[in-house]
């Protein structure tokens, strides 16, 4: 869409927003909220709710992207007919929850492949008023990644919801604790402390150099092997996805991480990685040795917790609205022969998780995440937005899977007196055959597996992740005795 010649200067689309809304990559976030009660929101009440809360949150919810006179893409405010953004699914009447579960999955797959109209703001809300075994109804927020990243969109969703137990209180999210390195002022430990500091700096330099080289290699000549989770087809991002989810207790994960001396992230990532390898072996035992890499999308905001919308939209803030991300390549360890052959060898599963944890620990010393973001912006200035978007596309396409996560509320939330029992989210449009997304809510972690429909069975993949978690839990119990 071209900007009229007499149009005043408009706010530009952010660089990261351009990467995710280009001819190379177009990503859409699908956030699914499961309700405890049947959805009976009158249309006028929903319109009023969106008008009062969503449209007032940020101008991007009432803007379209146009091409400015300088050739740059910019945001332009437009009038919004909210009824155009509200979709209601229609299924046959009088069927069982199991039947509607199939209908819901097909509906989610269908809208994942549909492009959002560029002539109106890039978001929709879909109401599915049919019961499934998991929920009395479902609300799907479909929002283009150009509007904002998961951090921004989670904050936006929270502004539309209230605490179920006390609507007068704000929803809260888990805070991030910043680890502090222990130190000693004893003279006898000064030398050891200096040696440790030098060792950490050296490790950071080597890890950063290795990660930056891997990032560069993945855009030029190095790609993952073809495998049961990677077809190498360049048109994957245009195809529908199918999804399955599994829920884990956050308290149980914390117990496991304490028993194994790891982090929560190590445990859940280890389960996803091990489940991935078990799935690959189940489909093709010959793929055990395939070089397989996960692309982890990371938020580059240096924050302890989510800030309010009011803080995010300020000109000067450490948590600005928009897309603030970078990516990191994490090699998925290979299976040992015994782990691949059985689903009951917890010792080998423990070694696998420790190997995965060691890889992640090295990444934590790396400065590749912020440096990659800065180098990508420099590349955009030199080559242009489309060239930078092509770089992002090549980085994504050369890997086997995408992993990203968000933190959600600690308390149960509700919208228009509809209590939300569960939430999960998916990303569509990425050029990988499979992705796993993780979100916390009310003391649980919801892991979603979204895969190219017809190429990967997400339910089988999910079952493999469950098996992996069971093995890790068994390993933790054995290790603690």
Secondary structure, DSSP 8 states (H G I E B T S, - for coil): -B--TT-----B--HHHHHTBSSS-B-EEEEEEEESS-----HHHHHHHIIIIIHHH-GGGGEEEEE-TTS-EEEEE----GGGGEEE----SS--HHHHHHHHHHHHHHHHSS---TTS-SEEEEEE-S--SS-SEEEEEEEETTT--HHHHHHHHHHH-EESS-TTS---B-------------HHHHHHHHHHHHHHHHHHHHHHHHHHHHHHHHHHT-----BTTB---TTGGGS-EEEEEEEEEHHHHHHHHHHHT--HHHHHHHHHHHHHHHHHHHH-GGGTT---EEEEEEE----SS---HHHHTSSS-SS-SS--EEEEEEE-----HHHHH-S--HHHHHHHHHHHHHHHHHHHT--HHHHHHHHHHHHHHHH-HHHHHHHHHHHHHTSSEEEEEE--BSS-EEETTEEEEEEEEEEES-SSSEEEEEEEETTEEEEEEEEETTTS-HHHHHHHHHHHHHHHHHHHHHHT-
